[in-house]
Amino acid sequence: MYTLDVLAPEAVMQGELEGFGAAPRSPSLAGKKVGLVWNAKRGGDVALDRVGEQLIRRYPDVTVTRYNGNFPCAPELLEEALGKCDVFVGSSGD
């Protein structure tokens, strides 16, 4: 039998934490421009690829654009995406 000792159960924050509420939801994604924003954390890109595939399958007229950033995402990248897209899906990983 094995025993697991948890020494530090709290996560270490990587950057400043800024709270915000939920974004307004679009009633449909049909015909929308969707931005997939990745912050370069391992595994997040895989999740976004899958989301993009599913969106295109469900809404054939949706346009999906991937934005590859870093952690934290540069404000310039987010501003560029904001100017070109109607809706965003963000992902991190690990």
C-alpha positions, 0 to 999 in steps of 0.5 A, spaced: 500 500 500 502 506 498 501 513 502 501 520 498 503 526 503 501 532 500 506 538 502 503 544 499 496 543 496 496 550 493 497 552 486 503 557 485 500 563 481 504 565 475 503 572 474 498 577 476 490 575 477 485 579 475 478 578 476 472 579 471 465 577 470 463 572 465 463 575 458 456 576 454 454 570 450 452 570 443 445 566 441 449 563 435 455 562 432 453 561 425 456 566 421 461 568 426 468 570 426 471 565 432 478 567 435 482 561 438 487 564 443 492 560 446 497 562 451 503 557 449 502 553 455 503 545 454 496 542 452 492 548 451 493 548 443 491 541 443 484 543 446 483 549 442 484 545 435 479 540 438 474 546 439 476 549 432 474 542 429 467 541 433 465 549 431 467 548 424 463 541 424 457 544 427 457 551 424 460 550 417 459 558 415 464 560 422 471 562 421 476 560 426 482 564 427 488 561 431 492 566 435 498 564 439 501 568 444 505 567 451 503 567 458 501 572 459 498 574 452 501 580 450 495 586 450 497 587 443 495 580 441 489 580 444 487 587 441 488 584 434 484 579 435 478 583 438 478 587 432 478 581 428 473 576 431 466 576 434 467 571 439 473 568 443 475 561 446 481 562 450 485 556 453 491 554 457 494 547 459 498 543 463 
